Amino acid sequence: MSQSDFQPDSQLYSQLHSQPDKEQPARIGPNAIIRVGEALLALENAEVAERIFAVAGLSRYRQTPPSEMVPEAEVIALQQALRAELPVDAAAAVSRDAGLRTGDYLLAHRIPKPAQRVLKLLPPGPACRMLLKAVAKNAWTFVGSGHYGFEMGRPVRVSIAQCPICRDATASFPVCDFYAGAFERLCQSLVSPRAQVRETQCQALGAAACQFEIDWRR
């Protein structure tokens, strides 16, 4: 099977929603809320989870998690609350764990099993290209009003401009652990078990865009 025989936009990452109305506020998939809640319970406790969701103005989601796309502003507020209420290392761990859980959800429920088998048969380079191209078709569901792009190379680079995870943040270190975790889970499952993802540039540090490196050769 050649690369041209596989159409990633229709087979790999199924269209979950109709294209967004440019006139409406940006929205993001509910995993960005639900998985953070799960990660807080796993790594912290229910009391901490309640406090952080309350600070973000999202207490209603503790009882009834969202089932549809949520306003981008809610995702931004939750990430801000994480960094405000937890020590640096703890906030990073929760955000990354939420990303890993999001990757698990996509593998279990959104990426068709036949497509996963196809990718696992390919060499890492072509598999990564096809995965990232497929993700691009639905990038608006996880970057909201941000802009997603990628560049193949050694390593592969993924960029997210106007990134919602670090929107309006100022830090001395990259803070978009949620995306790093999600990409790493997908790449380790579908590209190479040796794949590692790290954020090398972050808008919280003043960069023009957040950039992530995917490398399976280390």
Phi and psi in degrees as a GROMACS rama.xvg file:
@    title "Ramachandran Plot"
@    xaxis  label "Phi"
@    yaxis  label "Psi"
@TYPE xy
-88.9937  166.719  SER-2
-62.0897  -35.1688  GLN-3
-69.3937  -19.9205  SER-4
-75.2151  -13.4263  ASP-5
-112.44  120.079  PHE-6
-101.864  98.1143  GLN-7
-64.8972  -29.3481  PRO-8
-69.6521  -25.3387  ASP-9
-105.475  -26.6705  SER-10
-106.689  -31.3431  GLN-11
-86.2542  -49.0664  LEU-12
-129.52  92.9793  TYR-13
-61.8177  146.65  SER-14
-68.2774  116.626  GLN-15
-88.6842  -28.1198  LEU-16
-143.27  160.385  HIS-17
-68.1365  160.229  SER-18
-60.2953  144.766  GLN-19
-69.1576  150.857  PRO-20
-78.8163  116.967  ASP-21
-60.3531  -18.8582  LYS-22
-82.4489  -16.5098  GLU-23
-95.5819  156.019  GLN-24
-58.5565  146.916  PRO-25
-63.5313  146.988  ALA-26
-130.574  158.198  ARG-27
-134.189  151.381  ILE-28
-60.9105  150.53  GLY-29
-66.36  -15.0084  PRO-30
-56.6903  -31.5527  ASN-31
-66.2309  -16.6869  ALA-32
-101.927  -51.7785  ILE-33
-60.6688  -46.6318  ILE-34
-71.1022  -28.8443  ARG-35
-64.0401  -41.836  VAL-36
-60.7825  -42.988  GLY-37
-63.8874  -42.2235  GLU-38
-64.6615  -38.8956  ALA-39
-62.3399  -41.2808  LEU-40
-67.2865  -36.1045  LEU-41
-75.0186  -39.2832  ALA-42
-101.418  -21.8003  LEU-43
-120.415  -115.467  GLU-44
-163.293  173.637  ASN-45
-62.1737  -37.7858  ALA-46
-62.903  -43.8231  GLU-47
-64.648  -41.7885  VAL-48
-60.2979  -44.7515  ALA-49
-61.1012  -42.8897  GLU-50
-64.6697  -44.4085  ARG-51
-68.3071  -41.8561  ILE-52
-65.1171  -34.2918  PHE-53
-67.246  -43.2919  ALA-54
-60.289  -36.0579  VAL-55
-79.3317  -4.96762  ALA-56
75.1537  27.3523  GLY-57
-123.61  27.6852  LEU-58
-55.912  -30.6705  SER-59
-60.5145  -26.6057  ARG-60
-77.4425  -12.3143  TYR-61
-70.2203  -33.3275  ARG-62
-88.82  -39.8007  GLN-63
-132.052  94.3176  THR-64
-60.1115  149.746  PRO-65
-65.4761  144.799  PRO-66
-112.991  -3.40546  SER-67
-132.766  177.34  GLU-68
-55.2868  143.04  MET-69
-114.43  156.548  VAL-70
-59.077  137.729  PRO-71
-52.2089  -36.6395  GLU-72
-59.6201  -30.6732  ALA-73
-69.9314  -39.297  GLU-74
-64.6977  -43.4325  VAL-75
-60.6159  -45.4849  ILE-76
-63.5135  -38.5796  ALA-77
-68.1464  -41.0685  LEU-78
-66.2931  -37.957  GLN-79
-63.5667  -40.7442  GLN-80
-65.5528  -39.0622  ALA-81
-56.2664  -49.3014  LEU-82
-70.7365  -27.7189  ARG-83
-79.0175  -32.144  ALA-84
-100.678  -16.9981  GLU-85
-117.047  153.082  LEU-86
-57.8561  156.906  PRO-87
-51.6563  -52.3239  VAL-88
-64.5079  -37.9722  ASP-89
-68.6485  -42.2973  ALA-90
-62.2417  -42.4704  ALA-91
-63.4336  -40.7902  ALA-92
-65.1571  -42.0356  ALA-93
-64.9096  -46.1197  VAL-94
-63.0751  -43.3604  SER-95
-66.5299  -42.1477  ARG-96
-61.6092  -38.6431  ASP-97
-62.4352  -37.7453  ALA-98
-65.5628  -43.094  GLY-99
-60.4479  -42.1291  LEU-100
-65.3353  -35.4786  ARG-101
-64.39  -43.0103  THR-102
-59.3151  -43.205  GLY-103
-59.8675  -41.7372  ASP-104
-62.879  -44.8635  TYR-105
-63.0134  -41.167  LEU-106
-65.5128  -35.8053  LEU-107
-81.2943  -31.723  ALA-108
-125.648  -19.161  HIS-109
-118.132  -30.1919  ARG-110
-96.7014  116.462  ILE-111
-55.5922  140.238  PRO-112
-60.164  -39.919  LYS-113
-59.7745  -38.88  PRO-114
-66.0286  -38.2816  ALA-115
-62.4554  -40.0239  GLN-116
-64.9404  -38.9714  ARG-117
-61.153  -47.9596  VAL-118
-62.3925  -38.9897  LEU-119
-67.7265  -20.2014  LYS-120
-84.105  -18.1534  LEU-121
-83.1515  156.528  LEU-122
-60.8897  155.744  PRO-123
-56.0141  -42.2734  PRO-124
-59.003  -58.2198  GLY-125
-60.4744  -36.6003  PRO-126
-63.5164  -42.2548  ALA-127
-66.1007  -42.2514  CYS-128
-59.894  -46.1742  ARG-129
-66.937  -39.0951  MET-130
-61.5158  -48.8848  LEU-131
-69.0043  -33.5006  LEU-132
-65.2468  -40.8523  LYS-133
-65.6283  -42.4305  ALA-134
-59.2249  -37.2167  VAL-135
-59.17  -30.8504  ALA-136
-64.8529  -26.056  LYS-137
-123.227  23.4197  ASN-138
-58.4502  -31.9069  ALA-139
-60.5495  -21.9823  TRP-140
-76.2568  -12.313  THR-141
-127.996  -11.0875  PHE-142
-111.268  -4.00053  VAL-143
60.0165  -122.009  GLY-144
-84.246  2.21001  SER-145
-74.2795  178.369  GLY-146
-128.474  121.983  HIS-147
-99.9567  141.448  TYR-148
-156.827  165.568  GLY-149
-149.456  157.653  PHE-150
-137.054  122.283  GLU-151
-73.804  147.338  MET-152
166.453  -164.452  GLY-153
-124.767  94.0425  ARG-154
-84.4423  172.183  PRO-155
-75.1361  142.092  VAL-156
-121.354  130.747  ARG-157
-112.382  134.746  VAL-158
-123.545  144.806  SER-159
-133.008  108.089  ILE-160
-88.9752  149.656  ALA-161
53.5551  46.623  GLN-162
-64.5477  125.834  CYS-163
-71.0489  -25.9326  PRO-164
-64.6314  -35.6802  ILE-165
-114.814  19.242  CYS-166
-56.6208  127.017  ARG-167
67.2761  14.3323  ASP-168
-94.5807  149.617  ALA-169
-126.921  126.407  THR-170
-147.988  169.778  ALA-171
-104.904  14.0896  SER-172
-157.47  156.507  PHE-173
-63.7097  143.116  PRO-174
-126.196  7.04611  VAL-175
-92.2575  53.6117  CYS-176
-65.4859  -26.9015  ASP-177
-59.1639  -49.285  PHE-178
-67.9825  -40.0613  TYR-179
-59.5964  -42.6248  ALA-180
-65.4529  -43.4799  GLY-181
-63.7935  -47.2228  ALA-182
-64.7645  -37.9629  PHE-183
-65.4312  -42.6404  GLU-184
-61.8863  -44.7253  ARG-185
-64.4547  -44.0615  LEU-186
-70.0534  -37.6226  CYS-187
-66.883  -31.1774  GLN-188
-82.9884  -36.1425  SER-189
-113.072  -17.312  LEU-190
-110.713  -59.8287  VAL-191
-161.199  136.174  SER-192
-64.4568  -13.7742  PRO-193
-90.5359  -1.80418  ARG-194
-62.4051  135.202  ALA-195
-128.028  144.079  GLN-196
-125.682  128.857  VAL-197
-138.16  145.942  ARG-198
-84.8239  123.765  GLU-199
-105.107  -22.1653  THR-200
-138.268  145.258  GLN-201
-143.501  139.843  CYS-202
-65.4288  -23.7083  GLN-203
-65.3823  -18.1145  ALA-204
-99.0734  2.62369  LEU-205
98.1931  4.14131  GLY-206
-70.5185  156.609  ALA-207
-68.8589  -27.8387  ALA-208
-154.535  157.765  ALA-209
-80.8451  135.791  CYS-210
-128.605  137.357  GLN-211
-123.199  137.161  PHE-212
-105.308  131.687  GLU-213
-110.366  121.235  ILE-214
-140.14  126.47  ASP-215
-115.566  12.9651  TRP-216
-104.352  -5.83032  ARG-217
